[in-house]
Amino acid sequence: MALFDKREQVYGPEQVSVGDFDPTVDGCYRNVVTVSLDVRPKRALFVKVVSDRPVDVLVARENGSSVGHKDGVTDAVLGPYSTDKLHSMGIFLGVYPGDKALVTLEAWMERE
């Protein structure tokens, strides 16, 4: 029953393409993709990443500091990361220049 479900969806699941050609950015490739998340205080944040090629994943606070990262991810669940008193967090996905990856990204919160 959804009323008593502890899991609160924050993002996705969505497919994100990383490493696409884009002449409007420096280097002409989008090697880093950022996703902003609206979170609630005093929750545990989880991030699920499934990719066809290895990607680097970073979860950050609203001030830009890192709460966790993992390199070369193809299928992983990162977390739990405490949201403390935060109202926004972010996910950074990155690949090496010249690489391209199709990533399915999902983020959710649970009560601590």
Order of alpha helices (4+ residues) and beta strands (2+ residues): beta-beta-beta-beta-beta-beta-beta-beta
